[in-house]
Amino acid sequence: MLVFPAIDLFEKKAVRLYKGDYSNMTVYSDNPPEIACDFKKCGAECIHIVDLEGAKSGKTPNFDTVSEIKNTSGLFCEVGGGIRDLATVKRYIDIGIDRVILGTAAVTDEEFLNCAVAQYGEKIAVGIDIKDGFAAIKGWTEKSAYTADEFCEKMQKIGVKTIICTDISKDGAMNGTNFELYRHLHNKFSMDIIASGGVSSIEDVERLAGLDIYGAIIGKAYYTGAVDLKRAVEVARK
């Protein structure tokens, strides 16, 4: 299993939200590229980046910061937040971003999703954010009509290779992750599953790795020191 330490961007700073609540935000660093370099020192191979402003606005206000994170760290970078047209996908891929994550647009604009997957293949991932059992959109502020299973089934038929699944009720809460959800998705679908939300201990990393899923995102637990990233990377590899 791969560990994806996370950098959530807001006004060019590294921040974390509590359960997706923009009014409950903690700023952890004014220098996100420096954090990316620490990820590399800890042995991480990948970074999960989210433009939180973009997720709400549909724009890319932190584009330059994303570019700097990629160039400074040299790590595999996947980026989501506000990516709602092919021009934006191309902009990110042209600066060396390895995988682009579609969220709201994957739910609301099937034509765009189909075109993106047809053109960029495995460089396109889809983020499904679960809120009360349904896929949430627009920076977690609205629920769609799709259940988690319905959404994943649709993505698999379209040809999406990687799904990043976040249980919003667990995100930033530091009380463990939703193992049953990830076990279920891994067993039911053939896509690569990345678990997101609530990974708050080395034990969580061990249990997720035991499910044989593709990856796990570590966010707040890194910033608070609850999880030693170097140890987490080692455990996940085993």
Backbone torsions as a table, in degrees:
resi	resn	phi	psi	omega
1	MET	NA	140.3	176.8
2	LEU	-92.9	142.7	173.3
3	VAL	-100.1	128.3	177.9
4	PHE	-112.7	91.6	172.7
5	PRO	-64.6	145.7	-169.8
6	ALA	-110.5	144.5	169.2
7	ILE	-124.8	112.6	175.1
8	ASP	-98.1	126.9	-172.8
9	LEU	-106.1	135.4	173.0
10	PHE	-148.4	118.9	-176.9
11	GLU	53.7	42.3	176.0
12	LYS	67.3	13.7	177.8
13	LYS	-111.3	156.0	173.5
14	ALA	-87.5	120.4	-175.7
15	VAL	-132.7	170.3	170.6
16	ARG	-135.7	142.4	173.9
17	LEU	-100.8	157.6	173.2
18	TYR	-102.2	114.2	-179.3
19	LYS	52.6	36.4	175.3
20	GLY	75.1	13.7	-176.6
21	ASP	-91.2	111.9	-177.8
22	TYR	-66.6	-20.6	178.0
23	SER	-84.1	-5.1	179.7
24	ASN	-121.9	72.2	-172.6
25	MET	-116.6	137.5	175.0
26	THR	-116.5	129.1	176.7
27	VAL	-89.9	125.4	-178.3
28	TYR	-106.3	-23.2	-179.2
29	SER	-161.3	143.6	172.5
30	ASP	-91.1	1.2	-175.4
31	ASN	-133.7	75.3	-178.8
32	PRO	-56.7	-38.5	178.2
33	PRO	-59.7	-32.9	177.6
34	GLU	-64.7	-39.1	177.1
35	ILE	-63.3	-41.8	179.4
36	ALA	-59.2	-38.5	177.7
37	CYS	-66.1	-35.1	176.1
38	ASP	-67.0	-39.2	175.1
39	PHE	-53.7	-45.1	-177.7
40	LYS	-64.0	-42.4	178.8
41	LYS	-61.2	-30.5	-179.4
42	CYS	-81.4	-3.1	177.0
43	GLY	98.1	1.9	178.7
44	ALA	-66.9	145.6	178.9
45	GLU	-106.7	-14.4	-171.9
46	CYS	-135.6	153.6	174.1
47	ILE	-131.7	136.6	175.1
48	HIS	-104.6	118.2	-176.0
49	ILE	-117.8	134.1	175.8
50	VAL	-128.2	127.7	172.2
51	ASP	-88.6	97.8	-175.9
52	LEU	-65.9	-34.1	175.6
53	GLU	-65.0	-44.5	179.9
54	GLY	-62.1	-35.9	-179.7
55	ALA	-59.2	-31.6	179.7
56	LYS	-88.6	-38.2	-170.8
57	SER	-95.4	-20.7	-175.1
58	GLY	79.3	12.1	178.1
59	LYS	-114.0	-174.4	-177.9
60	THR	-129.2	65.0	-176.4
61	PRO	-65.9	-18.2	-178.6
62	ASN	-108.1	22.3	-176.8
63	PHE	-56.0	-46.6	-178.1
64	ASP	-63.5	-36.3	178.7
65	THR	-68.1	-40.2	176.3
66	VAL	-59.4	-45.9	179.4
67	SER	-59.6	-42.0	-179.6
68	GLU	-66.7	-38.4	177.4
69	ILE	-60.4	-46.0	179.9
70	LYS	-63.3	-48.6	-175.9
71	ASN	-67.9	-36.5	-177.8
72	THR	-73.3	-42.4	-174.4
73	SER	-87.7	-35.9	-175.0
74	GLY	71.6	7.9	-178.6
75	LEU	-83.9	164.7	171.8
76	PHE	-62.6	125.1	-178.4
77	CYS	-123.2	128.0	169.8
78	GLU	-111.5	141.2	-172.6
79	VAL	-133.0	136.3	174.6
80	GLY	-136.9	167.8	178.0
81	GLY	112.1	101.8	174.7
82	GLY	81.5	16.7	-177.3
83	ILE	-95.6	99.8	-170.8
84	ARG	-129.6	13.8	174.2
85	ASP	-155.5	161.7	-176.1
86	LEU	-65.2	-30.1	179.3
87	ALA	-62.8	-39.6	179.3
88	THR	-70.6	-40.3	175.2
89	VAL	-56.4	-48.4	-178.6
90	LYS	-62.0	-40.7	178.9
91	ARG	-57.4	-45.7	-179.2
92	TYR	-67.5	-45.5	-178.5
93	ILE	-65.7	-34.4	179.2
94	ASP	-65.6	-24.4	178.3
95	ILE	-93.4	6.0	174.8
96	GLY	101.1	4.6	177.2
97	ILE	-63.9	134.2	-171.6
98	ASP	-83.5	-31.9	-179.4
99	ARG	-149.1	134.7	-179.1
100	VAL	-108.5	132.4	-175.8
101	ILE	-103.3	124.1	175.6
102	LEU	-99.7	133.2	-179.4
103	GLY	-117.4	-93.2	179.8
104	THR	-52.7	-42.8	-176.5
105	ALA	-64.4	-30.5	179.0
106	ALA	-66.6	-26.2	179.6
107	VAL	-87.7	-40.9	-168.8
108	THR	-99.2	-15.4	-174.2
109	ASP	-137.2	81.5	-175.3
110	GLU	-65.3	-34.1	179.5
111	GLU	-62.1	-43.9	177.6
112	PHE	-62.1	-44.9	179.7
113	LEU	-59.8	-47.2	179.3
114	ASN	-59.3	-43.4	179.8
115	CYS	-65.0	-42.0	-178.9
116	ALA	-63.6	-45.1	-179.8
117	VAL	-66.7	-40.8	179.4
118	ALA	-63.4	-37.2	-175.2
119	GLN	-84.8	-37.3	-171.6
120	TYR	-117.4	-5.4	173.3
121	GLY	54.5	-122.8	-174.4
122	GLU	-71.1	-7.7	175.6
123	LYS	-76.4	-5.2	177.9
124	ILE	-106.5	124.3	171.1
125	ALA	-116.6	161.0	176.5
126	VAL	-122.6	132.1	176.4
127	GLY	-96.4	126.4	173.3
128	ILE	-113.6	117.7	-178.4
129	ASP	-105.8	118.1	-172.5
130	ILE	-93.1	123.9	177.1
131	LYS	-130.4	112.7	-178.1
132	ASP	54.9	37.1	176.0
133	GLY	88.1	-5.3	-178.3
134	PHE	-117.5	156.4	175.9
135	ALA	-71.6	126.8	-179.8
136	ALA	-96.3	154.9	-179.0
137	ILE	-135.2	173.3	175.8
138	LYS	55.6	58.1	178.5
139	GLY	63.7	34.8	177.7
140	TRP	71.7	10.2	-174.7
141	THR	-87.3	-15.4	-179.2
142	GLU	-135.8	150.0	174.7
143	LYS	-97.4	140.0	175.1
144	SER	-88.9	-176.2	179.6
145	ALA	-89.3	-2.8	-175.9
146	TYR	-92.4	133.9	167.0
147	THR	-76.0	168.4	-179.4
148	ALA	-59.0	-46.0	-178.6
149	ASP	-65.3	-43.7	179.7
150	GLU	-60.7	-42.1	-178.6
151	PHE	-66.7	-46.8	-179.3
152	CYS	-63.9	-39.1	178.2
153	GLU	-60.9	-42.2	179.0
154	LYS	-64.9	-42.6	-179.6
155	MET	-63.5	-39.9	-179.3
156	GLN	-64.8	-39.6	179.0
157	LYS	-64.4	-34.8	-179.8
158	ILE	-71.2	-26.3	179.1
159	GLY	109.8	15.2	177.3
160	VAL	-66.7	133.8	-176.4
161	LYS	-91.4	-36.5	-172.3
162	THR	-126.0	131.0	176.2
163	ILE	-116.9	129.6	175.4
164	ILE	-108.3	112.0	-171.9
165	CYS	-110.2	121.1	179.8
166	THR	-114.2	125.4	169.7
167	ASP	-89.0	105.2	-173.9
168	ILE	-58.9	-33.3	-178.6
169	SER	-65.5	-18.9	-179.6
170	LYS	-98.6	-18.9	-169.3
171	ASP	-66.7	121.9	177.4
172	GLY	74.8	1.8	-175.2
173	ALA	-87.2	-16.0	176.3
174	MET	60.4	36.3	178.7
175	ASN	-128.4	32.3	177.2
176	GLY	93.4	166.3	-176.3
177	THR	-110.7	171.8	-174.4
178	ASN	-91.9	81.0	-174.3
179	PHE	-61.7	-39.0	-178.2
180	GLU	-63.1	-38.2	177.8
181	LEU	-60.5	-47.2	-176.4
182	TYR	-72.6	-34.5	174.6
183	ARG	-62.2	-45.2	-179.7
184	HIS	-60.9	-49.0	-178.2
185	LEU	-64.3	-41.6	-179.6
186	HIS	-63.0	-40.5	-178.4
187	ASN	-74.7	-29.7	-174.0
188	LYS	-88.9	-31.4	-173.1
189	PHE	-119.9	155.7	-178.0
190	SER	-94.1	-1.1	179.8
191	MET	-74.1	158.8	172.2
192	ASP	-72.5	127.3	-178.1
193	ILE	-106.3	126.2	172.5
194	ILE	-110.1	122.0	-179.8
195	ALA	-84.4	136.5	-179.4
196	SER	-141.0	136.7	176.1
197	GLY	107.5	111.3	170.8
198	GLY	88.7	3.8	177.5
199	VAL	-70.7	106.8	-168.4
200	SER	-129.3	8.9	178.8
201	SER	-157.1	163.6	175.0
202	ILE	-62.7	-33.4	177.8
203	GLU	-61.9	-38.5	176.2
204	ASP	-61.3	-43.2	179.5
205	VAL	-62.6	-44.1	179.8
206	GLU	-61.1	-43.6	-178.3
207	ARG	-67.3	-40.8	178.3
208	LEU	-65.4	-42.7	177.5
209	ALA	-60.7	-34.3	178.2
210	GLY	-67.0	-21.3	176.8
211	LEU	-78.1	-11.4	-180.0
212	ASP	66.2	30.8	175.0
213	ILE	-80.3	169.1	-173.1
214	TYR	-71.9	-42.4	-175.1
215	GLY	-160.7	167.2	177.1
216	ALA	-141.8	138.0	179.5
217	ILE	-95.9	132.4	174.4
218	ILE	-114.3	120.8	-177.1
219	GLY	-114.5	-97.1	-174.1
220	LYS	-56.8	-35.1	-177.2
221	ALA	-60.9	-30.7	175.4
222	TYR	-68.9	-45.8	-173.3
223	TYR	-70.0	-30.6	179.2
224	THR	-87.9	-11.4	-177.9
225	GLY	86.2	6.9	-179.4
226	ALA	-67.8	-29.1	177.6
227	VAL	-123.1	127.6	173.0
228	ASP	-79.0	112.9	-172.9
229	LEU	-61.1	-41.4	179.7
230	LYS	-58.8	-44.9	178.5
231	ARG	-65.0	-41.4	180.0
232	ALA	-60.7	-42.7	178.5
233	VAL	-62.0	-43.0	-179.8
234	GLU	-64.5	-44.1	-180.0
235	VAL	-63.8	-42.2	-178.5
236	ALA	-64.6	-35.8	-179.7
237	ARG	-68.4	-30.1	-179.0
238	LYS	-73.5	NA	NA
